[in-house]
């Protein structure tokens, strides 16, 4: 996943509660809804004990529009009430990126 800088990353770090009613379904629905938003670039997520989800956007306005999406607002409220013990959101401007790929053996 490579985007042309500069772009923005929204880093959502969280600790979940033991309650899980509809969490997986809602998380998938939000991922699919985000893909339809203007300025959406991509998404990465990992979870062990700590969950980290990063979404990538073209502009701060695109991020603000996503944050205020009515369905996303409902999911955010549900997260506060049921799914998260704690969370933090960071919004960062990505100025530069690089990556590494190991070559397959025999290549």
C-alpha positions as CSV (number, residue, x, y, z in Angstrom):
1,X,0.0,0.0,0.0
2,X,1.8,3.1,-1.2
3,X,0.3,6.6,-1.6
4,X,1.9,9.7,-2.9
5,X,2.9,12.0,0.0
6,X,1.8,14.2,1.5
7,X,-1.3,12.5,2.8
8,X,-2.9,12.0,6.3
9,X,-3.1,9.0,8.6
10,X,-5.7,8.6,11.4
11,X,-4.3,6.3,14.0
12,X,-7.0,4.8,16.3
13,X,-5.4,2.9,19.2
14,X,-7.7,1.1,21.6
15,X,-8.3,-1.4,24.4
16,X,-11.6,-3.4,24.1
17,X,-14.1,-4.4,26.7
18,X,-15.3,-7.9,27.1
19,X,-18.6,-6.9,25.4
20,X,-18.7,-7.9,21.7
21,X,-22.4,-7.5,20.6
22,X,-22.2,-6.7,16.9
23,X,-18.6,-5.3,17.1
24,X,-17.2,-7.4,14.2
25,X,-20.2,-6.7,12.0
26,X,-20.0,-3.0,12.7
27,X,-16.3,-2.8,12.2
28,X,-16.6,-4.4,8.8
29,X,-19.5,-2.1,7.9
30,X,-17.4,1.0,8.9
31,X,-14.5,-0.2,6.8
32,X,-16.8,-0.6,3.8
33,X,-18.4,2.8,4.4
34,X,-15.1,4.5,4.7
35,X,-14.0,3.2,1.3
36,X,-16.9,5.1,-0.2
37,X,-15.9,8.4,1.3
38,X,-14.2,11.2,-0.8
39,X,-10.5,11.3,-0.1
40,X,-10.2,7.7,1.4
41,X,-6.9,6.1,0.5
42,X,-6.7,2.9,2.5
43,X,-6.8,1.0,5.8
44,X,-4.6,-1.2,8.0
45,X,-5.5,-2.9,11.2
46,X,-3.9,-5.2,13.8
47,X,-5.1,-6.5,17.1
48,X,-3.6,-8.5,19.9
49,X,-4.4,-7.0,23.3
50,X,-4.0,-3.5,21.9
51,X,-5.9,-2.7,18.7
52,X,-4.5,-0.3,16.2
53,X,-6.4,0.8,13.1
54,X,-4.9,3.3,10.6
55,X,-6.9,4.9,7.9
56,X,-5.3,7.0,5.2
57,X,-6.8,10.2,3.7
58,X,-6.0,12.9,1.1
59,X,-6.9,15.8,3.4
60,X,-7.9,17.0,6.8
61,X,-11.3,18.0,5.4
62,X,-11.9,14.4,4.2
63,X,-11.1,13.2,7.7
64,X,-13.5,15.7,9.3
65,X,-16.2,14.6,6.9
66,X,-15.7,11.0,7.7
67,X,-15.7,11.7,11.5
68,X,-19.1,13.5,11.1
69,X,-20.7,10.8,8.9
70,X,-24.0,9.9,10.6
71,X,-23.4,6.1,10.5
72,X,-19.9,6.6,11.7
73,X,-21.1,8.8,14.6
74,X,-23.5,6.1,15.7
75,X,-20.7,3.5,15.6
76,X,-18.5,5.9,17.6
77,X,-21.2,6.2,20.3
78,X,-21.6,2.5,20.4
79,X,-17.9,2.1,20.9
80,X,-17.9,4.5,23.9
81,X,-20.9,2.7,25.4
82,X,-20.0,-0.9,24.8
83,X,-16.8,-1.8,23.0
84,X,-13.8,0.3,24.3
85,X,-12.2,0.6,27.7
86,X,-9.9,3.3,26.3
87,X,-9.0,4.8,23.0
88,X,-6.8,7.5,21.5
89,X,-7.0,9.1,18.0
90,X,-3.9,10.6,16.4
91,X,-4.0,12.5,13.1
92,X,-0.7,12.8,11.3
93,X,0.5,14.2,8.1
94,X,2.7,11.7,6.2
95,X,5.6,13.6,4.5
96,X,7.6,10.6,3.3
97,X,7.3,6.8,3.1
98,X,9.5,3.9,2.1
99,X,9.2,0.1,2.3
100,X,11.2,-3.1,2.1
101,X,10.3,-6.4,0.4
102,X,12.4,-9.5,0.9
103,X,13.1,-11.3,-2.4
104,X,11.8,-14.8,-2.7
105,X,14.5,-17.5,-2.5
106,X,15.9,-18.4,-5.9
107,X,15.1,-15.0,-7.4
